[in-house]
Structure formats: C-alpha cells, structure tokens
C-alpha cells in the first residue's frame, strides 16, 4: 500500500490514460489517495517544477533508504532492483542519512528517500523535518515506511512533511508491487504541466 497526500484540486496523470483529480476535503484541506500503478505505466507530477524535467529514467535513478533492520533493508533492495532500480543504498541511522545527503550535490540526489518510521536513533519524522528545512532538499521525495497502518501513524507520517507513507510488507511479492508503484511515481520521467 502506498498512501499519498495531495492538495484539493491537484491532478495526477497516469500513463496519459487516467487522470485522477482530488475533489474532496479531509482535515486540513487535503485528501489522501492510494494509487497502484502497473510497472508499464508512468506517472507525471506537475508540481515538480525544474527537477521534474531532469528526473532520470528508472534505469539511472537511485534510492536512498534509512532502515535499521539489515534483513528488511536487503528485502527492500531486492524488491527495488526487481522494480528497475539498480542503485539502492541503505544507511541505518538519521545521522548517517544526513551525512550521506550532505555529501551530494543537487544533480546527485536520489530520486526518492525511503525512511523507516521507527529508528533506534529517533523517529523517522525527525529526518523528514530536517530534510524539509534544508533548502537544497526541499523537493526531494520522502516516503516514510512503517508496519503500523493505523490512521494515526499514516497521518503523523504525512503531516511531518513526507510525500507518502508506505506499509512495510511482509510478503515479498506485495513489496515488489509497492516498489514498482514508488518507482513509477518518483523515478520515471516527470512532465511539468
């Protein structure tokens, strides 16, 4: 499951065939939408202004993951490799993630950052807040991961500034499908509209 939070009135164009427009209001003027995209469908995001034009094709995109469980980190890496991501880096702490991001220039940034919600060095939302406060990372897509699917957890993830919440899948095939959705949404070619 991949849950996104989008402003009312925004649209998501899926593969040029399907356009989803958010029309309802929930809470602070936002609506949550879950999208499952088959691997052959590309998703364009109009709000990714200058970065959208230069977003690499999936073959060149890479993902940074912050996951303290080494076994689950390897599962994530395997799932994302099946989904078309050949470069997948895993760090285990918030500090390591900050150091890794700080070492990169704007054109070297990952296409997406996956952040475990429950880290021993602090909650993943702390890293989300840090990333959002650093100017060069303002548009970096952040996805918080958790096995907790409660509405409170999902809301906390999205309210922290994360772009999406991703359920930690126990079944590998489900994890691969979720990885394909993430790759289609953040690692494919985006078009500024």
C-alpha positions as CSV (number, residue, x, y, z in Angstrom):
1,X,0.0,0.0,0.0
2,X,1.3,3.4,-0.9
3,X,-0.7,6.4,0.5
4,X,-0.2,9.9,-0.9
5,X,-1.5,13.2,0.5
6,X,-2.3,15.8,-2.2
7,X,-3.9,19.2,-2.1
8,X,-7.5,19.5,-3.2
9,X,-7.8,20.4,-6.9
10,X,-4.5,18.7,-7.9
11,X,-4.4,16.1,-10.6
12,X,-2.3,13.1,-11.2
13,X,-2.0,11.8,-14.8
14,X,-1.3,8.1,-15.0
15,X,0.2,6.9,-18.3
16,X,-1.6,9.5,-20.3
17,X,-4.7,7.4,-19.9
18,X,-6.0,8.1,-16.4
19,X,-6.2,11.4,-14.7
20,X,-7.1,11.5,-11.0
21,X,-8.4,14.8,-9.7
22,X,-8.7,15.3,-6.0
23,X,-12.1,16.8,-5.2
24,X,-12.9,16.1,-1.6
25,X,-11.7,17.8,1.6
26,X,-10.4,16.0,4.7
27,X,-8.9,17.7,7.7
28,X,-6.6,20.5,6.7
29,X,-7.9,20.8,3.2
30,X,-6.1,17.7,1.9
31,X,-7.3,14.3,0.7
32,X,-5.5,11.0,0.8
33,X,-5.4,9.0,-2.3
34,X,-3.9,5.5,-2.7
35,X,-2.6,4.7,-6.2
36,X,-1.5,1.3,-7.6
37,X,0.4,1.8,-10.9
38,X,1.4,-1.2,-13.0
39,X,5.1,-1.1,-13.9
40,X,4.5,-0.2,-17.5
41,X,2.5,3.0,-16.6
42,X,4.4,6.2,-16.0
43,X,3.0,8.9,-13.6
44,X,3.6,12.6,-14.2
45,X,3.7,15.1,-11.3
46,X,3.1,18.7,-12.3
47,X,4.4,20.2,-9.1
48,X,8.0,19.0,-9.5
49,X,8.9,22.2,-11.4
50,X,12.6,22.4,-12.5
51,X,13.5,19.0,-11.1
52,X,10.7,17.3,-13.0
53,X,12.4,18.0,-16.3
54,X,15.7,16.4,-15.3
55,X,14.3,13.4,-13.4
56,X,16.3,10.4,-14.7
57,X,14.7,7.4,-16.3
58,X,14.3,4.4,-13.9
59,X,17.5,2.8,-15.2
60,X,19.6,5.8,-13.9
61,X,17.6,6.7,-10.8
62,X,18.7,5.6,-7.4
63,X,17.1,5.4,-4.0
64,X,18.4,6.0,-0.5
65,X,16.8,4.1,2.3
66,X,17.2,4.6,6.0
67,X,16.4,1.2,7.6
68,X,17.9,-0.1,10.8
69,X,16.8,-3.8,10.2
70,X,19.5,-5.2,7.9
71,X,17.3,-8.1,6.8
72,X,14.5,-5.7,5.8
73,X,17.0,-3.4,4.1
74,X,18.1,-6.3,1.9
75,X,14.5,-7.2,1.1
76,X,13.8,-3.5,0.1
77,X,16.9,-3.6,-2.1
78,X,15.9,-6.8,-3.8
79,X,12.3,-5.6,-4.4
80,X,13.5,-2.2,-5.8
81,X,16.0,-4.0,-8.1
82,X,13.2,-6.1,-9.5
83,X,11.3,-2.8,-10.0
84,X,14.1,-1.4,-12.1
85,X,16.4,0.4,-9.6
86,X,20.0,-0.8,-9.9
87,X,21.4,1.6,-7.3
88,X,19.9,1.3,-3.9
89,X,21.8,2.5,-0.8
90,X,20.9,1.7,2.8
91,X,22.0,3.6,5.8
92,X,20.9,2.7,9.4
93,X,20.7,6.0,11.3
94,X,19.4,9.5,10.9
95,X,22.9,10.9,11.3
96,X,24.2,8.6,8.5
97,X,21.4,9.8,6.3
98,X,22.1,13.4,7.0
99,X,25.8,12.9,6.2
100,X,25.1,11.0,3.0
101,X,22.7,13.7,1.7
102,X,25.1,16.5,2.7
103,X,27.8,14.8,0.6
104,X,25.7,15.1,-2.6
105,X,25.3,17.9,-5.0
106,X,21.8,18.7,-6.4
107,X,22.3,16.6,-9.6
108,X,23.5,13.6,-7.5
109,X,20.5,13.5,-5.2
110,X,18.4,10.3,-5.1
111,X,15.1,10.1,-7.0
112,X,13.5,9.2,-3.7
113,X,14.3,8.6,0.0
114,X,12.7,5.8,2.0
115,X,12.7,6.4,5.8
116,X,11.8,3.9,8.4
117,X,9.3,5.5,10.8
118,X,10.7,3.7,13.9
119,X,14.5,4.1,14.1
120,X,16.5,3.4,17.3
121,X,18.2,6.8,16.9
122,X,14.9,8.7,16.8
123,X,11.6,8.7,14.8
124,X,12.0,9.0,11.0
125,X,9.8,12.1,11.1
126,X,12.9,13.9,12.6
127,X,14.8,13.2,9.4
128,X,11.8,14.4,7.3
129,X,11.7,17.7,9.2
130,X,15.5,18.1,8.8
131,X,15.3,17.5,5.0
132,X,12.4,19.9,4.6
133,X,14.3,22.6,6.5
134,X,17.4,22.2,4.2
135,X,16.9,24.3,1.1
136,X,18.7,22.1,-1.4
137,X,16.4,19.1,-0.5
138,X,13.1,20.9,-0.4
139,X,11.7,19.0,-3.4
140,X,13.3,15.6,-2.5
141,X,10.5,13.0,-2.4
142,X,10.4,11.3,1.0
143,X,8.5,8.1,1.8
144,X,8.1,7.0,5.4
145,X,7.9,3.2,6.0
146,X,6.1,1.6,8.8
147,X,4.3,-1.7,9.7
148,X,1.8,0.4,11.7
149,X,-1.1,1.0,9.3
150,X,-3.2,2.9,11.8
151,X,-4.7,6.2,10.7
152,X,-2.8,8.0,13.4
153,X,0.6,6.7,12.1
154,X,-0.2,7.4,8.5
155,X,-1.4,10.9,9.4
156,X,1.7,11.5,11.5
157,X,3.9,10.5,8.6
158,X,2.1,12.8,6.1
159,X,1.8,15.7,8.5
160,X,5.6,15.6,9.1
161,X,6.2,16.7,5.5
162,X,6.7,13.2,3.9
163,X,5.3,12.9,0.4
164,X,3.9,9.4,1.1
165,X,3.5,6.6,3.6
166,X,4.5,3.0,2.6
167,X,3.4,0.0,4.5
168,X,6.2,-2.4,5.4
169,X,5.1,-5.5,3.5
170,X,5.7,-9.0,5.0
171,X,5.1,-10.7,1.7
172,X,7.8,-10.2,-0.9
173,X,5.5,-10.1,-3.9
174,X,3.5,-7.3,-2.3
175,X,6.7,-5.5,-1.5
176,X,7.8,-5.7,-5.2
177,X,4.4,-4.3,-6.3
178,X,4.7,-1.4,-3.9
179,X,8.3,-0.8,-5.1
180,X,7.0,-0.7,-8.6
181,X,4.5,1.9,-7.6
182,X,7.2,4.0,-6.0
183,X,9.5,3.7,-9.0
184,X,6.6,4.6,-11.4
185,X,5.7,7.6,-9.4
186,X,9.1,9.1,-8.4
187,X,11.7,7.5,-10.6
188,X,10.1,7.7,-14.0
189,X,10.1,10.7,-16.3
190,X,8.1,13.6,-14.9
191,X,6.5,16.2,-17.0
192,X,5.9,19.8,-15.8
193,X,2.3,20.8,-16.7
